[in-house]
Structure formats: structure tokens, C-alpha cells
Amino acid sequence: MSFAFDLISDLHVESWGSLDWTGQATSPFCVVAGDVARDTKLVVDTLTHLAQCYQAVFYIDGNDEHRYHLEKDACNYSDIKSQLKHIHNLVYMHENVVVIDGVALLATNGWWSYDMSLEKDAYQTQLEFQAAYSVSEPATERVQLMAYHDAAYLINSVKLLQTHPDVRSIVMVTHTVPAPWLIEHDISLTNSWRFNTTGNPHMELALNEDSENKIHTWCFGHYHQPVDRFSNGVRYVNNCRGRKGTDWCQTAYYPKRIEIDF
């Protein structure tokens, strides 16, 4: 038996113009791993279009969807949920697990905890992030708290899914990178504050709860270079488009088909 979906993320639509995905689908389902756009209307329009191209779209937000809310409450989950609930064929995956044909899709944003690298001081990273994003210290601390919350959500959910009779495989979906070893090869990030804001290493602790070896694939975004690697029986993969005009983007962009066989 098999289950397949297309993986896309980091569309950054405001930098490319509207997305036309007509005829691009290679699977009946699509997973969108965050950073569609900073403007909520663009997020809604893009996901509405994608939902017309697939039988179902499973979407988790990225940090960009919350970019202009960091000083308020660090997120706008309720607004996103309200705006998306009318889109047919779309499932917003925030605090929502979906099981299809024995495969559980478990997703969260992930954010960052400022400690991806042991060589870069976490507090110094927070200061540099504050300066780069022009945000306050309380805002940076709220991001860290959300990172811890999201890691705990994954850990507890994986534990519960071990005994779920309908779940044979688990696909993890996070916007941010789940482990530093996935990006340590990138010398443009090494020892920089950006490395420490690329991911949340606490999320990978969820693997410790996978006693039945159900975790098959871990999809993620945020890091704008392709990754497709295996470690301890788990496939780690991303397929980011990236922001137009940067060195880390794909001008010609296509879905990446992921197949789960069991």
C-alpha cells in the first residue's frame, strides 16, 4: 500500500507575483510547509488556488505569516484559521492531526529556539535577531516560548500516535528545520545568528517517543536550499522555492513528490 503527496513550501508569493500551479500537481494531495506570504490575503488567494489543483491541501504556517504580528502576540493563528476555514479541500494543520490510508500527518510551525548551534551564544543570537527584525526583547522571548510549545506538541503527539490502531506511518511536517546536522554543511550560515534562527533542535526529541518506528518522513521548509537525506530510517526532505532576487531561490519551481510505502 502507498500514499503520495506533493511537497512545496516557502513560496514567498509577494516576491514572485501570483502563483499559477495549473497542471503542476503530480499527486492527489499537497503539503504546504509554510511561508506562503506575509500578507494574509495573498495566503488565502494562493491556498484557494492550490486547493483547486488537488483533492486536498494540508497547510502549516511559517514565520512569514506572522511577520507583522510579532509585537502583538507573536502570532495570528486565530485570524489565519478564520480566513482559511471557507476554503474547500484545505486543512489547516495547526493543532490538527490528519490520518489518511494509515498515514498520519503531524505538523507544526516549529519556530526557533536560538540554540541550533552550540558554538553561537543563544542570547547573542536574540540580540542580533532583535536588531535585524526591529522587534523588542519580549517579542523574541515569545518566539522562543512558541518553539518550546511546538516541540512539546510534537513529542506528545508522536507518543499518542504509537498506540493509534489506524496509524501505520507518520509524516512529520514542520516549517523550520528540526535538527542542526541537516544544514551544518552550509558555510554561509555556520556561526551566524541566522543559523540559530533556522530551526528548533528540540523538535527532534519527538523521535525518542517513536517506539514503534512509525515516523517515515520529516518534511520541512524555512531553509532555502534543497535537502533530501536519510538518518536512522527517517527521510528528511524540503522543497523551498525561496524569495525572488536572492541567492537561495528556485526560479523554475516544481512540486516534489513524496511516496510512503508500507
C-alpha positions as CSV (number, residue, x, y, z in Angstrom):
1,M,0.0,0.0,0.0
2,S,1.2,3.5,-0.7
3,F,0.4,7.1,-0.1
4,A,1.7,10.1,-2.0
5,F,1.7,13.8,-1.8
6,D,3.4,16.9,-3.4
7,L,5.7,18.9,-1.0
8,I,6.0,22.7,-1.5
9,S,7.0,25.5,0.8
10,D,8.4,29.0,1.1
11,L,6.5,30.3,-1.9
12,H,7.0,34.0,-0.8
13,V,4.3,34.9,-3.2
14,E,4.7,38.7,-2.7
15,S,8.2,38.5,-4.2
16,W,7.2,36.5,-7.3
17,G,3.6,37.6,-8.1
18,S,0.6,35.4,-8.0
19,L,1.2,31.6,-8.2
20,D,-0.2,29.6,-11.2
21,W,0.0,25.9,-10.3
22,T,-2.3,24.7,-13.0
23,G,-1.2,21.4,-14.3
24,Q,1.7,21.1,-11.9
25,A,0.3,18.5,-9.5
26,T,1.9,15.0,-9.5
27,S,-0.2,13.6,-6.6
28,P,-3.8,13.9,-5.4
29,F,-2.6,15.7,-2.2
30,C,-0.3,18.6,-1.4
31,V,1.6,19.5,1.8
32,V,2.5,23.2,2.1
33,A,5.2,23.7,4.8
34,G,4.8,27.4,5.5
35,D,5.9,30.9,4.4
36,V,3.3,31.3,1.6
37,A,3.3,35.1,2.1
38,R,3.3,37.8,4.7
39,D,0.0,39.3,3.5
40,T,-2.9,37.2,4.8
41,K,-5.0,37.9,1.6
42,L,-2.1,36.5,-0.5
43,V,-2.0,33.4,1.7
44,V,-5.8,32.9,1.3
45,D,-5.7,33.5,-2.5
46,T,-2.7,31.2,-3.0
47,L,-4.2,28.4,-0.9
48,T,-7.5,28.7,-2.6
49,H,-5.8,28.2,-5.9
50,L,-3.8,25.2,-4.7
51,A,-7.0,23.7,-3.3
52,Q,-8.4,23.7,-6.8
53,C,-5.4,21.8,-8.1
54,Y,-5.5,19.0,-5.6
55,Q,-8.1,16.7,-3.9
56,A,-6.8,18.1,-0.6
57,V,-4.1,20.6,0.6
58,F,-2.6,20.3,4.1
59,Y,-1.1,23.6,5.2
60,I,1.0,24.6,8.2
61,D,2.0,28.2,8.7
62,G,5.6,29.6,8.6
63,N,7.1,32.5,10.4
64,D,6.4,34.9,7.5
65,E,2.6,34.6,8.0
66,H,3.2,36.1,11.5
67,R,5.8,38.6,10.5
68,Y,3.7,41.7,11.3
69,H,2.3,40.3,14.5
70,L,5.4,39.6,16.4
71,E,5.0,42.7,18.7
72,K,1.3,42.0,19.3
73,D,1.0,38.4,20.5
74,A,3.8,36.8,18.3
75,C,1.3,35.1,16.2
76,N,-2.1,35.4,14.4
77,Y,-3.3,31.8,14.5
78,S,-6.9,32.7,15.1
79,D,-7.0,35.1,12.2
80,I,-5.4,32.6,9.9
81,K,-7.8,29.9,10.9
82,S,-10.8,32.2,10.4
83,Q,-9.6,33.2,7.0
84,L,-9.0,29.7,5.8
85,K,-12.0,27.8,7.1
86,H,-14.1,28.6,4.0
87,I,-11.6,27.1,1.5
88,H,-12.9,23.8,0.2
89,N,-10.3,20.9,0.2
90,L,-7.9,22.8,2.6
91,V,-6.9,21.5,6.0
92,Y,-5.1,24.0,8.3
93,M,-2.8,21.7,10.3
94,H,-2.2,23.9,13.3
95,E,-3.0,21.6,16.3
96,N,-4.7,19.2,13.9
97,V,-3.6,15.7,13.0
98,V,-4.9,14.0,9.8
99,V,-4.9,10.3,9.1
100,I,-5.3,9.1,5.5
101,D,-4.9,5.5,4.5
102,G,-2.9,4.6,7.6
103,V,-0.6,7.6,7.3
104,A,-0.8,10.4,10.0
105,L,0.2,13.9,9.0
106,L,1.5,15.7,12.1
107,A,2.5,19.3,11.6
108,T,3.6,22.4,13.5
109,N,5.4,25.7,12.7
110,G,8.3,24.9,15.0
111,W,9.7,28.5,15.1
112,W,13.3,28.7,16.5
113,S,14.8,28.4,20.0
114,Y,18.0,30.4,19.2
115,D,20.2,27.4,20.1
116,M,20.7,25.4,16.9
117,S,24.4,25.9,17.2
118,L,26.4,25.2,20.4
119,E,29.1,27.5,19.1
120,K,26.9,30.6,18.9
121,D,25.5,32.1,22.1
122,A,21.7,31.9,22.2
123,Y,21.3,35.3,24.0
124,Q,23.6,37.0,21.5
125,T,21.5,35.5,18.7
126,Q,18.4,37.0,20.3
127,L,20.0,40.4,20.3
128,E,21.1,40.1,16.7
129,F,17.6,38.9,15.7
130,Q,16.0,41.9,17.5
131,A,18.2,44.3,15.5
132,A,17.7,42.5,12.2
133,Y,13.9,42.3,12.5
134,S,13.4,45.5,14.5
135,V,11.5,43.8,17.3
136,S,11.6,44.0,21.0
137,E,13.1,41.7,23.6
138,P,9.6,40.4,24.7
139,A,8.8,39.5,21.1
140,T,12.0,37.5,20.8
141,E,11.2,35.7,24.0
142,R,7.7,34.9,22.8
143,V,9.1,33.3,19.7
144,Q,11.3,31.1,21.9
145,L,8.3,30.1,24.0
146,M,6.3,29.1,20.9
147,A,9.3,27.0,19.8
148,Y,9.2,25.1,23.1
149,H,5.5,24.7,22.8
150,D,5.7,23.3,19.3
151,A,8.4,20.9,20.3
152,A,6.3,19.6,23.2
153,Y,3.3,19.3,20.9
154,L,5.2,17.0,18.5
155,I,6.7,15.0,21.3
156,N,3.3,14.4,23.0
157,S,1.5,13.7,19.7
158,V,4.1,11.1,18.5
159,K,3.7,9.4,21.8
160,L,-0.1,9.2,21.4
161,L,0.1,8.0,17.8
162,Q,2.2,5.0,18.8
163,T,-0.9,3.2,20.0
164,H,-3.4,4.6,17.5
165,P,-4.8,1.5,15.7
166,D,-5.3,3.3,12.4
167,V,-1.8,4.8,12.1
168,R,0.9,2.7,10.4
169,S,3.2,5.6,9.4
170,I,3.8,9.2,10.5
171,V,4.8,12.1,8.3
172,M,6.2,15.0,10.3
173,V,5.8,18.4,8.8
174,T,7.5,21.4,10.3
175,H,8.2,24.8,8.8
176,T,11.6,25.2,10.5
177,V,14.5,22.8,10.4
178,P,14.3,20.0,13.0
179,A,18.0,19.4,13.6
180,P,21.3,21.3,13.1
181,W,23.0,18.4,11.3
182,L,20.7,18.9,8.3
183,I,22.2,22.3,7.5
184,E,25.7,22.3,9.1
185,H,27.2,21.9,5.6
186,D,26.2,25.4,4.7
187,I,29.2,27.6,5.4
188,S,27.1,30.8,4.6
189,L,25.1,30.0,7.8
190,T,27.7,28.5,10.1
191,N,28.5,30.5,13.2
192,S,25.9,33.2,12.3
193,W,22.8,34.3,14.1
194,R,20.8,33.2,11.1
195,F,21.9,29.6,11.7
196,N,20.3,29.8,15.2
197,T,17.1,31.1,13.8
198,T,16.8,28.5,11.1
199,G,15.3,25.8,13.3
200,N,14.4,24.2,16.6
201,P,16.5,21.2,17.6
202,H,14.1,20.4,20.4
203,M,11.6,19.1,17.9
204,E,13.8,16.1,17.0
205,L,13.3,14.8,20.6
206,A,10.0,13.5,19.2
207,L,12.0,10.7,17.7
208,N,12.6,9.4,21.2
209,E,8.8,8.7,21.5
210,D,8.7,6.7,18.3
211,S,8.9,3.3,19.9
212,E,7.0,1.6,17.1
213,N,9.2,3.1,14.4
214,K,6.2,4.8,12.7
215,I,8.0,8.0,11.7
216,H,8.7,7.6,8.0
217,T,9.4,11.1,6.6
218,W,10.1,14.6,8.1
219,C,9.2,17.4,5.7
220,F,10.4,21.0,6.5
221,G,10.9,24.4,5.0
222,H,12.5,27.7,6.0
223,Y,16.0,26.7,4.8
224,H,16.1,27.8,1.2
225,Q,18.3,25.1,-0.2
226,P,17.1,21.6,-1.2
227,V,17.6,18.8,1.3
228,D,16.8,15.1,0.8
229,R,18.7,12.9,3.3
230,F,18.1,9.7,5.4
231,S,19.1,9.2,9.0
232,N,18.2,6.2,11.2
233,G,15.4,5.1,8.9
234,V,13.8,8.6,8.5
235,R,13.8,10.6,5.3
236,Y,14.3,14.4,5.8
237,V,13.3,16.5,2.9
238,N,12.4,20.0,1.9
239,N,11.4,21.8,-1.3
240,C,11.6,25.5,-0.8
241,R,11.0,28.0,-3.6
242,G,12.6,30.9,-1.7
243,R,12.3,34.6,-2.0
244,K,12.8,36.0,-5.5
245,G,16.0,38.0,-6.0
246,T,18.1,36.1,-3.5
247,D,20.8,33.6,-4.0
248,W,18.6,31.0,-2.3
249,C,15.7,30.5,-4.6
250,Q,14.4,28.3,-7.4
251,T,13.3,30.3,-10.5
252,A,12.0,27.2,-12.1
253,Y,9.9,25.6,-9.3
254,Y,8.1,22.3,-9.2
255,P,6.4,20.0,-6.6
256,K,8.5,17.3,-5.0
257,R,6.5,14.0,-4.9
258,I,6.8,12.1,-1.7
259,E,5.7,8.5,-1.5
260,I,5.1,6.5,1.6
261,D,5.1,2.7,1.0
262,F,4.1,0.2,3.7
